[in-house]
Amino acid sequence: MNQTPPKIYILCGFIASGKTTYAAQIEAEIGAIRFNLDEWMLPLFGEHLPRAEFDEKLLVLTDKFKDMAEKLLVQNVSVILDFGFWKKQQRDEIRVWAQGLNVKLQLVHFNVDAEISKGRAIARRSDSAYAMDDEMYDSLYNMYEPPADDEVFDVVVTA
């Protein structure tokens, strides 16, 4: 069993910024358990949900992942929350949650040029990634709130 204190990694960044690739590396290196919303949402609910229904199911899944993460942390297992954390409110809430668990939180921001991210998002398609076109990417990008300078993050820049 791992002798170092468990940690929560939260991965913040827009679509196709490298979060899941990084999460898989951390998972392999330290034996952390990785929770990725898209890898569950697509197989369980499909690709074309109305926005309100999508958000509702996403919230349920997020809460279940947090419940499982708490159980793993008690067992001294680190967890990776590959949720994107697009909104400041989400990042603030996860900080409070981690503080309540008395567990170290490592926030990682993936800072990628929007055009690079867009090209990757449109090019990829798998069972764990949504099909993307220019219009969808642009509308989702308008929902993204990059972390402010006063938010504490490790920054990963991928090209």
N, C-alpha and C positions, 0 to 999 in steps of 0.2 A: 504494500500500500504506500502511496505517496506520503512522504514525511513533511513536506513543505505545506504551509497553510494554504487552503484553497482560495481561489481568486475567481471573481466574475469579470470576464472580458465582455465589454459591449462594443459592438462594431457599428460605427456611424458613417454613413456615406450614401451617395445616391446609387441608382441602378448601375450595375456593371462597373463598379469602381474597384473591385478586387477583394471585397469583404469575404466572400465565401471561399475563395482561394486561400486567403490568409487564415481563415477559421480552420480549414482542413489542415493547414501546416501546423498550427498550434495544437490541434486535436492530436495529430500524429506525434508531435514532439513531446508533449507532456501528459498525454492521456486524458485530456479534458473532454467533456461531453459537449457536443455542438448542437445547438438548436437553431434551425433555419426555417423561417416561416414559409417561404415559397416552396420548399421541399415537401411540406405537409399540405399547404393550401391547394396547390394544383391537383395532386392525386385525390384529395378528399372532396373538393368542391368544384373542380373544373376551372376553366379559364374565363368564362364570360358571366360573371355575376354582376347584378346591379350594385352600384357603389355602396349604398347603405347596407345591403346584405353582406358584401365583401368586408366592410369595416366591422360589422357585428361578428362575423366568423373569425376575423383576424384578432379581435379583442378576446374572444373565448380561447383561442389557441394560445395567444400570448400569456393569458392567465394560467393556463395549464402548464405551459413551459416553465413559468416562474415557480409554480408549485413543485414541479419535478426538480428544478434547479435547487430549490431549498433543501430537498431531501438528499440530493447529491452532495451539496456543500456540507451538510451535517456528517456525511460519510467521508469527508476530506477529499472530495473530487471537485476540481475546478470546472467551471462551465463557461461556454461561449454563447452569448446571445447575439446571433447574426440576424438582427431585426431591422437594421437600417437606421433606426432612431432619427427619422427625418425632422421631427419637431422638437423644439427646445423643451416643451412641456414633458415629452416622453423622456428626454435625457434627465430632466430635473426629478421626475418621478422615480426613475431607476436608481438615481443617487440616493434618494431617501430610503428606498427599499433596501439597498445594499447596506446603508448605515444601520438600519434596523436589524439586519442580520449580523452586524459586526464583522463583515467580510470585506477584504480589500477589493476595490473596483478599479479596473484598468479600462479607461475609455480610449478607444482608438478611432481616429477620424481618417477616412480615406479621401484625400483631397485630389480629385482627378478633373482635368479639363472636361467641360461639358461635351465638347465635340468628340473627344476620345470615348467618353462614356456612352454617348449616343451611338457611335459607330459599333461599339461592342454589343450594346443592348439590341440593336436592330439585327446584327449578324448572328447572334446566338439564338438557339432554340433547343430546348431539351425538356425532359419531364419535370425539371425543377426550375425552369425559367419561362416567364410569360413571353408570348409572341409580342413583338414591339414594332411600331412604325413611327414615323416622324411625329405625327399628330399626337399619338398616345404618349410618346416620350416627352414632348413639349408640355402637354397638359399635366403630367405627373411632376415634371421639373418645377412647375409653378407652385407645387405643394411643398417643395423641399425647403427647409430652413437650415442652411449650413451653420455649424457652431460659431458662436461669437468668440471674440478674442478672450473674453473673461471666463469661458468654459475651459476646464482643464482637460487636455487631450494629448495623447501621443499621436503624432501625425504621420501617416503613411502616404507617400505620394507614389502613385503607380502611373506608368505611361503606357 
